[in-house]
Amino acid sequence: MLISNAFAQDAAAADPTGGLMGLLPLILMFVVLWFLMIRPQMKRAKEHKALVEGLAKGDEVVTQGGIAGRITEVGDNFLHIEVAPNTAIAVQRQSVATVLPKGTLKTL
């Protein structure tokens, strides 16, 4: 006979790490994704929540739409922002992007 018999190898003998090396790139990609994308976004969301909770009457703010004004009334979900003398608009608390230093509106 010219052809020798072929026997199946033991599955454990083929990969001594037990398949862990195959999962290593997937785990590494998740760790990189966590530190570069998810963690900074959670940090920004936490800072914005603290900013929104700390809003008070008289603060000068800029909304996400770019409207600058002074807070005249604070409610649970809405703020009244004076954008011009005797002109106030109601906006949601979450739409406030930044709080400006006092006196900034006078320089605009």
N, C-alpha and C positions, 0 to 999 in steps of 0.2 A: 504494500500500500504506500502510495506517495503522499496522501493527505493525512496529517496528524489530527487527532481528536482535539476539539476546542472545548474548554471547560469555563463556566461562568466564574467570575471573580467574586470574592466576598465584598459586599457593599461597604462594610466598615473599613476594610483595608484600602479601599479606593480613596477615601477622604478622611484623613486622621483628625481633622478639626471638626468634623460632624456638620459641615455646612455653614459654620459661623463666618467663614471668610466670604461667602456669597452674600451675606447680609450686611457685612461691614460697610460697603459703599452706601447702601440705603440708610443706615444709621448715621453715617457721617454727613450725608446730604441733609437729613432732618436736623441735626445739630447746627449746621451752618445756616439753614433756613431760620431756625429759632433765634439765633443770635443776630442775624442781619435784618430780619423782617418782623417777626412776631414780637420779640421783646421790646424793640424801640416803639412799635405802635401801641403796645400796652402802656408803656411809660407816658407817651403823649396823651393817651386817653385819660389816664389818671391825673395828669397835670391839668387838662382841660376841665375835668370834673371839679377839681379843687378851685379853679378859676371861676367857674359858673356858680358854685356854692358860695363863694366869697363876694359876690356882687352886692353893692349897696347903693343907696340913693346918693347922687352927687358924683359917682364915678364917671369918668370919661372913657367911652368904649368905642371900638370899631367892630361892626358886624362882619360876618363872612361875605356879605354882599358889598362891603366897602363903605357902608354908611357910618359916619362918625357923629357922635352926639353925647349928651349928658343924660344919665339915668335920672328920671323924675319920680318914678313910681316902680316899686318892686312887688311882683306877685309870685304865686307859686310856680306858674309855668310861663308867664309873660312879663316883659319889662316895657315900660313906656320911656322912650328915648326922645329927648328934645333935640331936634336937628336944626332948628332955627327958632328965633324968638316967637313964642306962642304957637309953635308947630311941633307936635309930638306924634310919634308913631309907636305902635305896639309891635314888638318882636318877641319871638320865643327866646327863652334864656339860653338854650343851646346854640343859638345863632351868633352869640358874641364870640368873636375870634380873639381879641386882645383888649387889655385894659391899658389905657394911655396914662402917662404921668399927669398930675394935676396941672392945669394951665395950658395944655397942649392945644386945645380948641381955640384959644385966643390968638395963637400964632398962625392958625390956618387962615 
